[in-house]
Amino acid sequence: MRRANFTRDWRIKTLVPLVVVNVLAFGGLYALMYHFAVSNLVQTHLDGASMLFDELQLHFEDMMMNHADANFQTRVMRQAEAHHLHGLNIYDAAANPIAVTAAPPTRSDVDLARATLRDGSGAVQWLLRGNDDVVVFGRVIPNAQRCTGCHSPAAKNLGVMQISFDLTQKMAEARTRVRQKFAFAGIAWIAVLALLIWTARVVISRPLKKIEETIGGGSRKTQDLDELAVQVNRTLWSLIETQRKRDEDIKVHMARAEQLAALGQVAAGLTHEIKNPLAGVIAALDLLRSESRENDEVYEQMLAELRRVTGTVDALLRLGKPQPPQRACVDMSRVVREVASLFVARLRRAGVQLDIEISDDIPTLQLDSGLMVQLLVNLLTNAMQATDRGGSIKVLLAPFPHRDGVVLAVSDTGRGIARETLERIFVPFFTTKEEGTGLGLAICRQIVEQHGGTIKAESEVGVGTSMVVVLPRTEESYGALAVG
């Protein structure tokens, strides 16, 4: 597995081809530099060889005209010594050696002689015997006018003359110069490579490392750019999906805001059209009950129903046109204890146990105490209505880390809420109770959001429900505490 990761590492996949390309490039560069050095060295001797061929040709023509060919081999050797040649060879028109100096001609020398005869142009041909660093030059011996006395006039060339120079020392010097230049080029290449590596670390590796840490959370190190690209795509899709959900939430909140605005208008109209007549009816019923003691239970039931209608209208008015919170320093632990004390007797009669757990060091926050009481009353009322005899309700109040707010949780062991219903419990007028109005939890959410907090419901059918309220500390809270 480790080997597989090694071969998939983008650094290795990038470095190996880079090294191979650079090695091939340096090999080609060395060969090119060496070729130029040899070519320059040969070209220097080529110019001298051309003039030497002219001199030797005249010398041998004069010698042949004087019929001194009896000692031709000796004269050839003397000319080689006089001009400090490594070798001087004479070939006939069939490329057979007729006079040689030093060692016998090599196969490559004979091949050069044949190639020179085939060319027949009089241009100097050459080869470099790499095994002994000897350069060999060859040129045809033309059939001059004065040579026709002994040779057939039909022959264009009489043979080939070859001269050779020993370039051992000069080739060693050339190789040294090539190696020095190559070493300089290598040093420059290493410097450029070091600069590229440093640039890659700054420009590529560091940003990639940050991307890997951001995507992978630092849990593991990504070795493959393809895998990193997949992770980036996943992250982008996740961000797009999150943004889409946010857009949907915004749409939902906008729709809710429009609903509340419509409710505000309806509530304002209900206040005048329903609540005022209800107040008159309630006053008339109170008057009739005071004048006649008969049917007290009927009167009382009628008054209770009318007061419930009035309460619904008031709740609708608060939901549709909420008043801004009247913030002041509020101790939530005191609010929880006071509201809980109001429910103790009712819960005891209903056979439900109430547990209060308040952590130490609860911070004082800037809240509307009246709205906080209403919030807790609604939550406890819902919990009590959902819990059967023998169940329990627990109220938990705890601070945030660094006293940045409080968490209020009201949990019960009641019947629970189905998942498809849980998503709608904060919608106005949605209720599962026969006598409920569906405004209690909507008002709770409104109160919490007015204080910059959040409320969340967690429930499981047959197990119970928990309502978790988060109330953060505001800037006003810090200022109040600082002054205090």
C-alpha positions as CSV (number, residue, x, y, z in Angstrom):
1,M,0.0,0.0,0.0
2,R,2.9,2.4,0.8
3,R,4.5,1.6,-2.5
4,A,1.3,2.3,-4.4
5,N,1.0,5.7,-2.7
6,F,4.7,6.4,-3.5
7,T,4.1,5.7,-7.2
8,R,0.9,7.8,-7.2
9,D,2.6,10.8,-5.5
10,W,2.3,13.7,-7.9
11,R,5.8,14.9,-6.9
12,I,7.3,11.5,-8.0
13,K,5.2,11.4,-11.1
14,T,6.4,14.9,-12.0
15,L,10.0,14.5,-10.9
16,V,10.8,11.2,-12.7
17,P,10.0,12.5,-16.2
18,L,11.8,15.8,-15.4
19,V,14.9,13.9,-14.4
20,V,14.8,11.7,-17.5
21,V,14.3,14.7,-19.8
22,N,17.1,16.6,-18.2
23,V,19.5,13.6,-18.3
24,L,18.7,13.1,-22.0
25,A,19.1,16.9,-22.6
26,F,22.5,16.9,-20.8
27,G,23.6,13.9,-22.8
28,G,22.7,15.6,-26.0
29,L,24.3,18.8,-24.9
30,Y,27.6,17.0,-24.1
31,A,27.5,15.2,-27.4
32,L,26.9,18.5,-29.2
33,M,29.7,20.4,-27.4
34,Y,32.1,17.5,-28.1
35,H,31.1,17.5,-31.7
36,F,31.8,21.2,-32.0
37,A,35.1,20.8,-30.3
38,V,36.2,18.0,-32.7
39,S,34.8,19.8,-35.7
40,N,36.8,23.0,-34.9
41,L,39.9,20.9,-34.3
42,V,39.5,19.0,-37.5
43,Q,38.7,22.2,-39.5
44,T,41.9,23.8,-38.2
45,H,44.0,20.8,-39.5
46,L,41.9,20.6,-42.7
47,D,43.1,24.0,-43.9
48,G,46.7,23.0,-43.3
49,A,46.1,19.6,-44.9
50,S,44.8,21.2,-48.1
51,M,48.0,23.3,-48.5
52,L,50.2,20.3,-47.6
53,F,48.5,18.2,-50.3
54,D,49.4,20.8,-52.9
55,E,53.0,20.9,-51.8
56,L,53.4,17.1,-51.6
57,Q,51.7,16.7,-55.0
58,L,54.3,19.0,-56.7
59,H,57.1,17.3,-54.9
60,F,56.1,13.8,-56.0
61,E,55.4,15.0,-59.6
62,D,58.9,16.5,-59.8
63,M,60.3,13.3,-58.3
64,M,58.5,11.1,-60.8
65,M,59.5,13.4,-63.7
66,N,63.2,12.9,-62.7
67,H,62.6,9.1,-62.6
68,A,63.4,8.8,-58.9
69,D,60.7,6.3,-58.3
70,A,63.3,3.6,-57.3
71,N,63.4,5.0,-53.8
72,F,59.8,6.2,-53.7
73,Q,59.1,4.5,-50.3
74,T,62.1,6.2,-48.8
75,R,61.1,9.6,-50.2
76,V,57.6,9.2,-48.8
77,M,58.9,8.4,-45.3
78,R,61.3,11.4,-45.5
79,Q,58.4,13.7,-46.4
80,A,56.3,12.4,-43.5
81,E,59.2,13.1,-41.1
82,A,59.9,16.5,-42.6
83,H,56.3,17.6,-42.1
84,H,55.9,15.9,-38.7
85,L,53.1,13.7,-40.0
86,H,51.8,10.8,-38.1
87,G,51.4,8.9,-41.4
88,L,51.7,9.5,-45.2
89,N,50.1,6.8,-47.5
90,I,49.9,6.6,-51.3
91,Y,47.2,4.4,-53.0
92,D,46.9,3.5,-56.6
93,A,43.7,4.0,-58.7
94,A,42.3,0.7,-57.3
95,A,42.8,1.9,-53.6
96,N,45.8,-0.5,-53.1
97,P,48.5,1.0,-50.9
98,I,51.8,1.4,-52.8
99,A,53.7,3.5,-50.2
100,V,53.0,3.7,-46.5
101,T,54.7,5.0,-43.4
102,A,54.4,3.9,-39.8
103,A,51.8,1.2,-39.3
104,P,50.0,-0.5,-42.2
105,P,46.7,1.3,-43.3
106,T,43.7,0.3,-41.3
107,R,40.4,-0.8,-42.8
108,S,39.0,2.7,-42.2
109,D,41.9,4.2,-44.1
110,V,41.3,2.0,-47.1
111,D,37.6,2.8,-47.0
112,L,38.4,6.5,-46.9
113,A,40.7,6.0,-50.0
114,R,37.9,4.3,-51.9
115,A,35.4,7.0,-50.9
116,T,37.8,9.6,-52.1
117,L,38.3,7.9,-55.5
118,R,34.5,7.6,-55.9
119,D,34.1,11.3,-55.2
120,G,36.8,12.2,-57.6
121,S,36.2,15.9,-57.2
122,G,39.5,16.7,-55.6
123,A,37.9,17.8,-52.3
124,V,39.6,16.8,-49.1
125,Q,37.9,13.9,-47.4
126,W,38.6,13.0,-43.7
127,L,37.9,10.7,-40.9
128,L,38.7,10.5,-37.2
129,R,40.0,7.3,-35.9
130,G,38.4,7.5,-32.4
131,N,40.4,4.6,-31.0
132,D,43.7,6.4,-31.3
133,D,42.6,10.1,-31.8
134,V,44.2,10.2,-35.3
135,V,42.6,12.3,-38.0
136,V,43.2,11.1,-41.6
137,F,42.8,13.4,-44.7
138,G,42.6,12.1,-48.2
139,R,42.6,13.7,-51.7
140,V,42.9,12.2,-55.1
141,I,46.1,12.5,-57.2
142,P,45.0,14.0,-60.5
143,N,46.5,12.8,-63.8
144,A,48.4,16.0,-64.6
145,Q,49.5,16.9,-68.2
146,R,53.1,16.1,-67.5
147,C,52.1,12.7,-66.0
148,T,50.6,11.4,-69.3
149,G,54.0,10.4,-70.5
150,C,54.0,7.4,-68.1
151,H,50.3,7.1,-67.4
152,S,47.4,6.7,-69.7
153,P,45.7,10.0,-70.6
154,A,42.3,8.4,-70.2
155,A,42.7,8.1,-66.4
156,K,41.4,11.1,-64.6
157,N,43.0,10.3,-61.2
158,L,46.1,8.3,-60.6
159,G,45.3,7.4,-57.0
160,V,44.9,8.8,-53.5
161,M,47.2,10.5,-51.1
162,Q,46.5,10.3,-47.4
163,I,48.1,12.2,-44.6
164,S,47.3,11.7,-40.9
165,F,47.9,13.8,-37.8
166,D,48.1,12.5,-34.2
167,L,45.6,14.6,-32.2
168,T,46.0,12.7,-28.9
169,Q,47.2,15.7,-26.9
170,K,44.9,18.2,-28.6
171,M,41.9,15.9,-28.3
172,A,42.7,15.6,-24.6
173,E,42.8,19.3,-24.3
174,A,39.5,19.6,-26.2
175,R,37.8,17.0,-23.9
176,T,39.1,19.0,-20.9
177,R,37.6,22.2,-22.3
178,V,34.3,20.4,-23.0
179,R,34.2,18.9,-19.5
180,Q,34.9,22.3,-18.0
181,K,32.1,23.9,-20.0
182,F,29.8,21.0,-19.2
183,A,30.6,21.3,-15.5
184,F,29.8,25.0,-15.7
185,A,26.5,24.2,-17.5
186,G,25.8,21.6,-14.8
187,I,26.3,24.0,-12.0
188,A,24.1,26.5,-13.7
189,W,21.5,23.8,-14.2
190,I,21.6,22.8,-10.6
191,A,21.2,26.4,-9.6
192,V,18.2,26.8,-11.9
193,L,16.8,23.5,-10.6
194,A,17.2,24.6,-7.0
195,L,15.4,27.8,-7.9
196,L,12.6,25.8,-9.5
197,I,12.3,23.6,-6.5
198,W,12.1,26.6,-4.2
199,T,9.5,28.2,-6.5
200,A,7.5,25.0,-6.6
201,R,7.4,24.8,-2.8
202,V,6.3,28.4,-2.5
203,V,3.9,28.6,-5.5
204,I,2.6,25.0,-5.7
205,S,3.4,22.8,-2.7
206,R,2.3,25.3,0.0
207,P,-1.0,26.1,-1.6
208,L,-1.6,22.4,-2.3
209,K,-0.8,21.6,1.3
210,K,-3.2,24.2,2.5
211,I,-5.9,22.8,0.2
212,E,-5.1,19.2,1.5
213,E,-5.4,20.4,5.1
214,T,-8.6,22.3,4.3
215,I,-10.2,19.4,2.5
216,G,-8.9,16.5,4.5
217,G,-8.9,18.3,7.9
218,G,-5.3,17.3,8.4
219,S,-6.3,13.7,9.0
220,R,-4.2,12.3,6.1
221,K,-1.9,13.5,3.4
222,T,-3.0,13.4,-0.2
223,Q,-0.4,12.0,-2.5
224,D,-2.2,12.1,-5.9
225,L,-3.2,15.3,-7.7
226,D,-6.1,13.3,-9.2
227,E,-7.3,12.4,-5.8
228,L,-6.9,16.0,-4.6
229,A,-8.9,17.1,-7.6
230,V,-11.7,14.7,-6.7
231,Q,-11.7,16.0,-3.1
232,V,-11.8,19.6,-4.3
233,N,-14.7,18.7,-6.6
234,R,-16.5,17.1,-3.6
235,T,-15.8,20.1,-1.4
236,L,-17.1,22.5,-4.1
237,W,-20.2,20.4,-4.6
238,S,-20.7,20.3,-0.8
239,L,-20.4,24.1,-0.7
240,I,-22.8,24.4,-3.6
241,E,-25.2,22.1,-1.8
242,T,-24.8,24.1,1.4
243,Q,-25.5,27.3,-0.5
244,R,-28.5,25.8,-2.1
245,K,-29.9,24.8,1.3
246,R,-29.2,28.3,2.5
247,D,-31.1,29.7,-0.4
248,E,-34.0,27.4,0.4
249,D,-33.9,28.4,4.0
250,I,-33.9,32.1,2.9
251,K,-36.9,31.4,0.7
252,V,-38.7,29.7,3.6
253,H,-37.9,32.6,6.0
254,M,-39.1,35.1,3.4
255,A,-42.3,33.1,3.0
256,R,-42.7,33.0,6.8
257,A,-42.0,36.7,6.9
258,E,-44.7,37.3,4.3
259,Q,-47.1,35.1,6.3
260,L,-46.4,37.0,9.5
261,A,-46.9,40.3,7.7
262,A,-50.3,39.0,6.5
263,L,-51.0,37.8,10.0
264,G,-50.2,41.2,11.3
265,Q,-52.7,42.8,9.1
266,V,-55.3,40.2,10.0
267,A,-54.6,40.5,13.7
268,A,-54.9,44.3,13.5
269,G,-58.3,43.9,12.0
270,L,-59.3,41.2,14.5
271,T,-58.4,43.4,17.3
272,H,-61.2,45.9,16.3
273,E,-63.7,43.5,14.7
274,I,-63.6,40.6,17.2
275,K,-61.8,41.5,20.4
276,N,-63.9,44.6,21.2
277,P,-67.3,42.9,20.7
278,L,-65.9,39.9,22.8
279,A,-65.1,42.3,25.6
280,G,-68.6,43.7,25.5
281,V,-70.1,40.1,25.6
282,I,-67.8,39.2,28.5
283,A,-68.9,42.3,30.4
284,A,-72.6,41.5,29.8
285,L,-72.2,37.9,30.9
286,D,-70.5,39.0,34.1
287,L,-73.4,41.4,34.7
288,L,-76.1,38.7,34.1
289,R,-74.2,36.3,36.4
290,S,-74.0,38.9,39.2
291,E,-77.8,39.6,38.9
292,S,-78.9,36.0,38.7
293,R,-77.3,33.1,40.7
294,E,-78.9,30.5,38.5
295,N,-76.9,28.6,35.9
296,D,-73.5,29.7,37.3
297,E,-71.8,26.8,35.6
298,V,-73.2,27.7,32.2
299,Y,-72.1,31.3,32.7
300,E,-68.7,30.2,33.8
301,Q,-68.2,27.9,30.8
302,M,-69.3,30.7,28.4
303,L,-66.9,33.1,30.0
304,A,-64.0,30.6,29.8
305,E,-64.6,30.0,26.1
306,L,-64.8,33.7,25.4
307,R,-61.6,34.4,27.4
308,R,-59.9,31.6,25.4
309,V,-61.0,33.3,22.1
310,T,-59.6,36.6,23.5
311,G,-56.3,34.9,24.3
312,T,-56.1,33.4,20.8
313,V,-56.6,36.9,19.3
314,D,-53.9,38.4,21.6
315,A,-51.5,35.6,20.6
316,L,-52.2,36.2,17.0
317,L,-51.6,39.9,17.4
318,R,-48.3,39.3,19.2
319,L,-47.2,36.9,16.4
320,G,-48.3,39.1,13.5
321,K,-47.0,42.4,15.0
322,P,-44.3,41.5,17.6
323,Q,-43.1,44.3,19.8
324,P,-39.3,44.8,20.1
325,P,-37.8,43.2,23.3
326,Q,-37.4,45.5,26.3
327,R,-33.9,44.3,27.1
328,A,-32.5,44.5,30.6
329,C,-30.1,42.4,32.7
330,V,-31.9,39.1,33.3
331,D,-30.7,36.2,35.5
332,M,-32.1,33.2,33.6
333,S,-31.6,30.9,36.6
334,R,-34.0,33.0,38.6
335,V,-36.5,33.0,35.7
336,V,-36.3,29.2,35.5
337,R,-36.9,28.7,39.2
338,E,-39.8,31.2,39.4
339,V,-41.6,29.7,36.3
340,A,-41.0,26.1,37.5
341,S,-42.5,26.9,40.9
342,L,-45.8,27.8,39.1
343,F,-46.0,24.3,37.5
344,V,-45.0,22.2,40.5
345,A,-48.5,21.9,41.9
346,R,-50.1,21.2,38.5
347,L,-47.5,18.6,37.6
348,R,-47.9,16.9,41.0
349,R,-51.6,16.6,40.4
350,A,-51.0,15.2,36.9
351,G,-48.5,12.6,38.3
352,V,-45.6,14.1,36.4
353,Q,-42.2,14.6,38.0
354,L,-40.3,17.9,37.4
355,D,-36.5,18.0,37.6
356,I,-34.6,21.3,37.5
357,E,-30.8,21.3,36.8
358,I,-29.1,24.7,36.8
359,S,-25.3,24.9,36.3
360,D,-23.2,27.2,38.3
361,D,-21.9,30.5,36.8
362,I,-24.9,31.3,34.6
363,P,-24.1,34.6,32.9
364,T,-26.4,37.6,33.1
365,L,-27.8,38.5,29.7
366,Q,-29.6,41.4,28.1
367,L,-33.1,39.9,27.6
368,D,-36.7,40.7,27.9
369,S,-37.7,39.0,31.1
370,G,-41.5,39.0,30.3
371,L,-40.8,37.3,26.9
372,M,-38.4,34.8,28.7
373,V,-41.2,33.9,31.1
374,Q,-43.7,33.5,28.2
375,L,-41.1,31.3,26.4
376,L,-40.6,28.9,29.3
377,V,-44.3,28.8,30.2
378,N,-45.2,27.7,26.6
379,L,-42.4,25.1,26.6
380,L,-43.4,23.6,30.0
381,T,-47.1,23.7,29.0
382,N,-46.4,21.7,25.8
383,A,-44.2,19.3,27.7
384,M,-46.9,18.8,30.4
385,Q,-49.6,18.2,27.8
386,A,-47.5,15.6,26.0
387,T,-46.5,13.7,29.1
388,D,-48.8,11.0,30.7
389,R,-49.0,10.2,34.4
390,G,-45.8,8.6,35.6
391,G,-43.6,10.5,33.2
392,S,-41.1,13.3,33.9
393,I,-40.0,16.7,32.7
394,K,-36.5,18.0,33.0
395,V,-35.4,21.6,32.6
396,L,-31.7,22.2,32.0
397,L,-29.9,25.5,32.1
398,A,-26.2,25.7,31.3
399,P,-23.7,28.4,30.2
400,F,-21.7,28.5,27.0
401,P,-17.9,28.2,27.1
402,H,-16.4,31.5,28.1
403,R,-19.8,32.7,29.3
404,D,-20.9,33.6,25.8
405,G,-24.5,32.7,26.4
406,V,-26.8,30.1,27.8
407,V,-28.5,26.9,26.7
408,L,-32.0,26.1,27.9
409,A,-33.4,22.7,27.3
410,V,-36.9,21.4,28.2
411,S,-37.2,17.6,27.8
412,D,-40.1,15.3,28.5
413,T,-40.7,11.5,28.4
414,G,-44.0,11.9,26.5
415,R,-45.4,10.5,23.4
416,G,-42.9,12.1,21.0
417,I,-43.4,13.6,17.6
418,A,-43.2,11.9,14.2
419,R,-40.4,13.0,11.9
420,E,-42.7,14.3,9.2
421,T,-44.6,16.3,11.9
422,L,-41.5,17.6,13.6
423,E,-40.6,19.8,10.6
424,R,-43.9,21.7,10.9
425,I,-44.3,22.3,14.6
426,F,-43.1,25.9,14.4
427,V,-45.5,26.7,11.6
428,P,-48.4,29.0,12.8
429,F,-51.7,27.3,13.3
430,F,-50.2,23.8,12.9
431,T,-51.2,21.7,15.8
432,T,-51.9,18.0,16.7
433,K,-54.0,18.9,19.7
434,E,-57.8,19.0,19.6
435,E,-58.0,22.2,21.5
436,G,-54.7,23.8,20.4
437,T,-54.3,27.0,18.4
438,G,-50.9,26.1,16.8
439,L,-49.5,29.5,17.9
440,G,-47.5,28.5,21.0
441,L,-44.3,27.2,19.4
442,A,-44.5,29.8,16.6
443,I,-44.4,32.5,19.3
444,C,-41.6,30.7,21.1
445,R,-39.5,30.7,17.9
446,Q,-40.3,34.4,17.4
447,I,-39.2,35.3,20.9
448,V,-35.9,33.3,20.5
449,E,-35.1,34.9,17.1
450,Q,-35.8,38.4,18.5
451,H,-33.0,37.7,21.0
452,G,-30.6,36.5,18.3
453,G,-30.9,32.8,19.4
454,T,-32.1,29.5,17.9
455,I,-34.6,26.9,18.9
456,K,-34.5,23.3,17.8
457,A,-36.7,20.3,18.5
458,E,-35.4,16.7,18.9
459,S,-38.0,14.0,19.3
460,E,-38.5,10.3,19.0
461,V,-41.9,8.6,19.0
462,G,-42.5,6.7,22.3
463,V,-39.4,8.2,23.9
464,G,-40.0,11.9,24.3
465,T,-39.2,15.3,23.0
466,S,-36.5,17.9,23.8
467,M,-36.7,21.6,23.0
468,V,-33.2,23.2,23.0
469,V,-33.0,27.0,23.1
470,V,-29.7,28.8,22.5
471,L,-29.5,32.4,23.7
472,P,-26.2,34.1,22.9
473,R,-24.7,37.1,24.6
474,T,-25.1,40.3,22.7
475,E,-22.8,43.3,22.7
476,E,-25.2,45.1,25.0
477,S,-24.6,42.3,27.5
478,Y,-20.9,42.8,27.5
479,G,-21.3,46.5,28.0
480,A,-23.8,46.0,30.9
481,L,-21.4,43.6,32.6
482,A,-18.5,45.9,32.1
483,V,-20.3,48.8,33.7
484,G,-21.6,46.6,36.5
